[in-house]
Amino acid sequence: MEPTIELRVVSHSGETLRAVVSHVRMTSPNGSFGVLPGHAPMLAAILPGEIIYDDDKGRHTYVTQGGVAQVTSDSVTVME
C-alpha cells in the first residue's frame, strides 16, 4: 500500500475538502511545491489557483482563493 497523507481545506464556512492522498501540489509566492508523506513540517502562503492532488482514484484539482498551508509529516491543511 502506498503511503498517504490527509489533505484538508478549511474556509470561514467550514471544511470544504477532506481526502486521503498520496501527493499534493500547490503554488506559493516562491513557486510551485509538492508534498509527499513524510514531508518536513512547514507553513507556506498559498496563492490563488489550483491545488492538485492524487488519490487512489486518480488526479484531482481543487480551486483555491489562496491562504496558508500547514504541512506536517502526515497531513496538509489549507486555510483559505
C-alpha positions, 0 to 999 in steps of 0.5 A: 500500500502506498503511503498517504497523507490527509489533505484538508481545506478549511474556509470561514464556512467550514471544511470544504475538502477532506481526502486521503492522498498520496501527493499534493501540489500547490503554488506559493509566492516562491513557486510551485511545491509538492508534498509527499508523506513524510514531508518536513513540517512547514507553513507556506502562503498559498496563492490563488489557483489550483491545488492538485492532488492524487488519490487512489482514484486518480488526479484531482484539482481543487480551486483555491482563493489562496491562504496558508498551508500547514504541512506536517509529516502526515497531513496538509491543511489549507486555510483559505 
